Amino acid sequence: MARVVVDVMLKPEILDPQGQAVQRALPRLGFEGIEGVRQGKRFELEVADPVTEEALARIHELAGTFLANTVIENYTVRVEEPARREEGAAA
């Protein structure tokens, strides 16, 4: 089973009020030196079959029509290695 990750972020020219709220809160919480915060969404798709070029093209179509609002958001699609864990993730 393969995992395909779709990351969705607001386009740089779009105001990100949630990211700004987090950025303003960081110094009060003792986290200094962060100059910018942008909030996004991450979708992890578990794919039963091998991820072929055709399957990846369908996932790009899915991301562009359903997961992201392409008027205000950009997205990236990548195949994630099965054994990879995110840094800081709980075991």
C-alpha positions as CSV (number, residue, x, y, z in Angstrom):
1,M,0.0,0.0,0.0
2,A,1.3,3.4,-0.9
3,R,0.7,6.8,0.6
4,V,0.2,9.9,-1.5
5,V,0.4,13.2,0.3
6,V,-1.4,16.3,-0.9
7,D,-0.3,19.6,0.8
8,V,-2.6,22.6,0.2
9,M,-1.5,26.1,1.0
10,L,-3.0,29.5,0.4
11,K,-1.3,31.3,-2.4
12,P,1.3,33.8,-1.2
13,E,-0.8,36.8,-2.2
14,I,-3.8,35.6,-0.2
15,L,-4.1,36.9,3.4
16,D,-3.8,34.2,6.0
17,P,-5.5,35.4,9.2
18,Q,-5.0,32.0,11.0
19,G,-1.3,32.1,10.3
20,Q,-1.1,35.7,11.5
21,A,-2.9,34.8,14.7
22,V,-0.4,32.0,15.4
23,Q,2.5,34.3,14.6
24,R,1.2,37.0,17.0
25,A,0.8,34.4,19.8
26,L,4.3,32.8,19.5
27,P,6.3,35.5,21.3
28,R,3.7,35.5,24.2
29,L,4.4,31.7,24.5
30,G,8.2,32.2,24.5
31,F,8.9,31.4,20.9
32,E,11.0,34.2,19.5
33,G,12.4,34.7,16.0
34,I,9.6,33.4,13.9
35,E,9.0,35.9,11.1
36,G,6.1,34.3,9.3
37,V,3.5,31.6,9.7
38,R,1.2,30.2,6.9
39,Q,-1.4,27.6,7.7
40,G,-2.3,24.9,5.3
41,K,-3.9,21.4,5.0
42,R,-2.4,18.0,4.5
43,F,-4.2,15.1,3.0
44,E,-2.8,11.5,3.2
45,L,-4.3,9.2,0.7
46,E,-3.7,5.5,1.2
47,V,-3.6,3.9,-2.3
48,A,-4.2,0.1,-2.6
49,D,-2.4,-0.3,-5.9
50,P,1.1,0.8,-7.0
51,V,1.2,4.5,-7.8
52,T,1.6,4.7,-11.6
53,E,1.8,7.8,-13.7
54,E,-1.9,7.3,-14.5
55,A,-2.8,7.0,-10.8
56,L,-0.8,10.1,-10.0
57,A,-2.5,12.1,-12.7
58,R,-5.9,11.1,-11.3
59,I,-4.8,12.2,-7.8
60,H,-3.6,15.5,-9.3
61,E,-7.1,15.9,-10.8
62,L,-8.7,15.0,-7.4
63,A,-6.5,17.6,-5.7
64,G,-7.2,20.3,-8.2
65,T,-11.0,19.8,-8.3
66,F,-11.9,18.6,-4.7
67,L,-9.1,19.1,-2.1
68,A,-7.9,22.6,-3.1
69,N,-9.7,25.8,-4.2
70,T,-7.3,26.6,-7.0
71,V,-8.5,30.2,-7.1
72,I,-6.8,30.9,-3.7
73,E,-4.8,27.8,-3.0
74,N,-1.8,26.0,-4.4
75,Y,-1.2,22.3,-3.9
76,T,1.6,19.7,-4.2
77,V,1.3,16.0,-4.6
78,R,4.0,13.5,-3.6
79,V,4.4,9.8,-2.9
80,E,5.6,9.2,0.6
81,E,7.8,6.3,1.5
82,P,5.9,3.8,3.7
83,A,8.5,3.7,6.5
84,R,9.0,7.5,6.8
85,R,7.7,9.2,9.9
86,E,7.3,12.9,10.4
87,E,9.7,14.5,12.9
88,G,8.0,15.1,16.2
89,A,5.2,12.7,15.4
90,A,3.8,10.6,18.3
91,A,4.7,7.0,18.3
